[in-house]
Amino acid sequence: MFSRTFLPSEKQEVAFANISDGGIFTIIQFTYHTNSQMYGILKKTASKCSHISQTYSIGRSVEGKDLLAIEFSDNPGQHDLLEPEIKLIGNMHGNEVLGRQLLIYLAQYLCSEYLLGNERIQTVINTTRIHILPSMNPDGYEIAASEGHEYNGWTSGRANAQNLDLNRNFPDLTSIFYNRRRFRHFRSDHIPIPESYWLNKVVAPETYAVMKWIRSFPFVISASLHGGELVISYPFDLSRHPQEDRMYSPTPDEQIFRQLARTYADAHATMSNNDTERCGASFANKGGITNGAQWYSFAGGMSDFNYLHSNCYEITVELGCDKFPSEMELYPEWLRNKEALLSLMEFVSSCFYWVLLGANHKLQQAGLLFLLFISSNFFKLIFTELHRTLASIIEAQMKSRKISKILKTLTLISLIQYLYFCRVSAN
């Protein structure tokens, strides 16, 4: 699609489609934005693309700043049956600012390219509901930004205004999962938050807002954008052995997480390259991805919580060594990450829905609609071979007119977990 790059006054800008009143181009300024500027850009973008976008607040920070998200969908504000929902989160650590900027640019890009008629972007938005939260920690960002990229320390602004690390502040459901493994038929999702969490921990308002957000939408996949390394990390982040700080600790859905992580790393300009300069750790020989606990173990992380409290598969995207790069690096970083961000959003497009389509039309309509409604709120990604097995079994039962028997045989929880399938490789 059409684009132009300018270098006015030594600051890099790029022009895309016209979404400004009376103008020819929308100018995406590759500079840092204050919180108020970020809010203004998101609201203006949603206004220009009001038929596919809206902004909403998921809560407020300690200092009362909006945690403002922008949504893109062909039906904004509504969950469509069987339309997968994804979320992208930036700036969880206030001094890790590149992800915040990339998500601001992404929102502008999605709006402008949709209006331009970019079929790829239109397909993504028309088939997926996308939620973008550029800054989960606007208070911490202000501390980091006040020092600037030249003087910012490694941790200045990392925590929120309560001095809490938000990525250690979520309920530790992973320990509960490890304890449950001893029992047969244990659940690896929708683990409730223990009462002790509310009694024994200071829960940051930013953490609470995101937990409520996760419970309010049936997110399928998610990415949290960080900085300090160049790698994609995936759950579990807490080691399966409490005495081991670096132990490979896979989830039951290890292959799906690896595929999701590889989707971003392979589409990134340099992340999976062996000759890419790293920040200290050696991830190039792993294709630019790693199991979180194998890298380093910690409890209370957001990614583990997403997976165990809901059906959402969240990866952690470490964008590079410099947590607060100079403004001159923002445009090159956008070019390195744009395709990866789009590929991640398209990941669920490689999935498909097998909701008894082509089934015996004598199925009771009310029953089918009930299943559709239930499944729309409990998406679950599973392997190709498993979905083929289930599909073939149900299809055979349909042909032999035993569909009522199969529906009675399968439990409701099985139905709502296996109505949404995803093609992933087994590597």
N, C-alpha and C positions, 0 to 999 in steps of 0.2 A: 504494500500500500504506500501511498505518497508520504514522504517525509522530507524535511530539510533540516540541516544542522547549521547553527550559527555560533560564532564565537565573539559576541559583542563585549567590549570592555573586559576581555580576558575571562568572562564568565560564560560557561557553555549552556546553550539553550537548544531545544529541538522543537520544530513545528509539526503539528499533525493537522487533523481536520478542524474545520471551523465549528466551534461550539460557543463562540463569543458573539455578543450582539453586534451585528454589522461588520464584524471583522472577517478577515480572510483565513486566518489560522488560529488555532489554539496553541499558545506558547507554553510548553512545559519547561519551567525554569529549574535547571539542575543546580539549585542552591538549597541551603538548609532553611527550614521554615519554623517559625515560632509556633507555639500551640494555637494562638489565635489565627495565624495565617493558615495553619493546617485545617482548622475548623472551617475557615472561609472557603478554602479550595474544595473541600469535600462537599459543602453545602451548595456551592456554585455548580460543581460537577453534577450533583444530583438534580439540581434545578434544570440544567441544560438537557439532561437525559431523563426527565421525569417519568417518561413512559417505561423506562427500564431500570430506574434507580431511585433510591431514597436513603436518607440518613436517619439514624436513630441512636440513642444513647443506651448503653448497657448498664450504666451506673456512673458513679463519680469517684474520683481519687480522694485520698486523705485530705488534700487541700481544696477539694470541691470542684476540680476540673472534670469536664465531661469526658467519659470514655466513649468517644464518638465513632460509630461504625458506619460504613456505607455498604449498601446491598445492591447487587445487580441481578436482575431476573426479568423474564418476559411478563411476569406478574408480580411486581414488587409489593412486598407486604403480605404476601400469601404463600402458603406452602401448597404446591401442586402435588397431586397424587403421584407417587413414584418418581418425583424429580429429586435427584440427590442434592444435598446441601453441603457446601464446603466453607471453611473459614480460614483466613490468613491473619496472623497476629504479628505485630512488630513491636519493638521497643519495650519488651517485658523488663529488660534491664535498661534503665534510663540512659546509660552511657553507651549502649550498643545501638547506634543511631542509623546505620545504613539501611536496615530493614524497614524502619519507619519511613524513610524517604522513598525507598523502592515501592512501597505500598501506596504512598501518595501518588507517585508517578503512574503506577498501575491503574489506579482508579481513573485518572485523567485519560490514560491510553484506551482503556476499555470503552469509555464513553465516546471518545472521538472516533475510534475505529469502527464502532457500531454504526455511528451516523454516516461514516464514509462508505458503508456497505461492505466492509471486510467480512467475507463469508465465514471465515474461521472464528472470528470474535462473535459474530451473530449466532453461530451454532452453539458456541460455549454458553452464551448468556441465555439463549432460548431453550436450552436443555438442562441447565444447571442453575442453582441458586447460590450466588457467591456472596459471602460476607467478608468484609475487610475491616480490620481494626488496626490502623497504623500505629497507634500508641497505647499500650496497656499501662504505661507508667509515665504519664506526662509530668508528674512532679519531679521524678528523677531526671527526666530529660532536661528540665530547666536548670537543674544543678550542673549537669554535664555541659550544657550549652553556654552557661555563664562563664565557664573556664575556656571553652573553645577547643578545637581539635589539637592545637599546638601545645596546650598546657594541661589537657585533661589526663588525670591519672588513670590507672588501670581499673580502679573501682569507684571513682568519684561519680556519684549519681546512679550507681548500679541499683541500690535499694530504693524503696519508696520513701515517703516522708516520715514513716514510722521506723525507718532503718531496717525494714524487713526485706529479705530476698524473696521476691514473689515466686521464684522457681524452687523454693523450698517450703512454701507456705500452704500447699495443697494437702488434702488428707492423704496419709500414707496407706493407700489401699493395696499396694504391692506386697507388703508384709502379710496382710490378711490373705491375699491370694496364695502366697507361699505356704501359709498354714493350712489352707483348704485343700491343697494338692493331695493330702493324705487320704482324702475321702473320694469315693466314687461319685461320678456324675456331678462334680462341682462346677459352679458357674464361673466363667472368666469375664463376665460383663455384668453391668448393673449391680455391682457390689455397693451396698448402701454406705453412707458416711457414718462412721461410728460416733456415738454420743460423746465419747472422750475427746474427739477432735474439737468440739465446740467448748468443752469445759477446760481443756488444758492448753489450748493454743490461742495466741493472738491472731485472729483472722483479719487480714488486710481487706479493706473495702474493695480494692482492685481484684483480689482473689475471689472474694464473695461474688462480685459482679460477673466474673468469667464463669464461675461454677453455675450460677443462675442461668447464664447464657447457654451453657452446654446443656442444661436440663430443659431449656425452652425450645431448642431446635434439634431436629434429627440429623446432626452433622455426620457425614460419612468419613471424610478425610479432613485433615487440618495440617497447617504448617506454622511453626513459631520461628520467626527470623531473629537470629542472634549474631554475635560477632566475637572474634578472638581466635578462631581457627577456620580452616577451609574444609568442611566435611558435613555430611548429613548423618545425624545420629537418630536412632530409633529405639523404642522400648524393648526390654525394660531398662530403666535408668538405675534401679536399685538392684544390687547384686543378690543373687539367690542364696548366697552364703554370707551371713552377717560379718564374718571375719575377713572377707575378701573385698578389697577395694577395686580390683580390676578382674572381674570374672564375667565371661560370656554368659548372659542371662536372657535367653530368648523367650518371647511370648508364645502361646500356642499358635499364633498367626505369624510366625517368623517370616515365612516366604512372602506373604503379602506386604509386610513392612519392608522387606528387602527390595521388593519390586517397586514400591512407592518411593523409597529412598533413591534407588537407581534411576527412576524416572527423572528426578531433579538433577542428580549428579551427572548423568549422561548428557542431559540437555544443556547443562552449564558449560560455559566456554572453556573452562580450565579445570574444574573440580576433579574430574576423574582421570586427568592426564598424569602419566608417570613423571613427566619432566616439570610439573608445576612446583614452584617453590612453596614449601609448607611453613607452618608457623612453629614447629617444634615436634609435633607428633608425626608419625609416618602413616598416612592413610592412602597414599597414592596406590600402593600395592593391593589395596582393598577396593579399588574403584571409587574412592572418595566417600565411602559410607562406613559406618561402624555401629555396632550394638552399643547402646549408651553405657551400660554397666561395665562393659569390657574396656571402655575408655576411662571412665571413673564413675564410681558408684555414689549415689545420693538419694535421699528419701524426700518425699513431698513435692515431686516434680509434676508439672502440668501435663506432660505427655502420658505418663503412666496413669494419671487420674482420668484423662480423656478415655483411654482404652478400657479401664476397669470399671468406671462409673457409667459409661455409655457404650455405644458401638462405634465411637469415632477413633480413627487411626491417625494419630498425630506424629509427625516427624519434626525434629529440631534442625533447622537450617543454619549452620555456621557459615557466614558469608565471607569471612576473610580475617586476616591477622589483625588488621587495624579496626578497632571498635568505633573510632570516630575519624574516618578518613577526611582528607581535605576536600573542599568543594570541587576542585578540578578532577577528583576521582569519581564523582557521582555519575556523570554521564557514561564513562567507560564501565562502571559497575552495572548500570542499567542495561547496557548492551550485553554484558556477560550473563545477566540473570533473567532478562526478559523472556527468552525462549523457555528457560527452565520453569518460570512461573506459569506460563501458558500451558506447558506440557503437564504440569501438576494439576491444573484445573481441568485438563482434558482426560486425566487418569480415569475418572469415573465414566467418561464417555466410552471407554473401552469395555465397560461393564454393560450388561443388558438385563432386561427384566423378563422373566419367564413366569408370568402370573397366570398360568393355566390358559394362555392364549392359544387359540385353535382347539380348545377343549370342547367337549360335548356341550352343545348349546342348550341342552336340557337341564344344565346346572341351574339350580335355583338362583335367580338374579340377586336376591337379597344376600344370600350367603357369599356370593362372589364379591359383591360390593363391600361386605363386612371385612373380608380378607384383604381387599385392596386398601381399605381405610387403616386397618391395623398395620399392614406391612409398610405403609407410607411413613410410619413413625418409628419403625424399628428396623432400619437398614442393617444388613450384615454382609460384609464381603467374605466370600469363601472361594475355594479353589475350583479351577476348571473341571478337574476330574470328578470332584464331588458333585458339582452341579450337573454334570452329564449323567452321572449315576442316578441322581434323584429325578432328573427330567425323564430319563428313559423308563424308570419305574412308574412314574405317574402317567406317562404317555401310554405305557402298556396297559395300565389299569383302565385308562379312558377307553382304549380300543375294545377292551373286554367288558365295558360297561360296569366296571367295579369302582367308579370314581367315588361314590358315596362311601364305600368301604374304606378306601384309602384316606378320605377326609376324616373319617371317624377314627382311623388307626393312628394317624399322625397327631401328636399333641399340638395344642395351639402355639406353644412356644417354638416348636419345630417349624410350624408354618411361617410364623412371622420372622424367623431367622433365615429361612431358606428360600424366600421369594425374591431375593435380590442377589444376583450372581455376578462375579467379576472374572474376566479372563486374565490370569497372571501366569507367568512362567514358573516352572518348578525349580529354577536355579537359585 
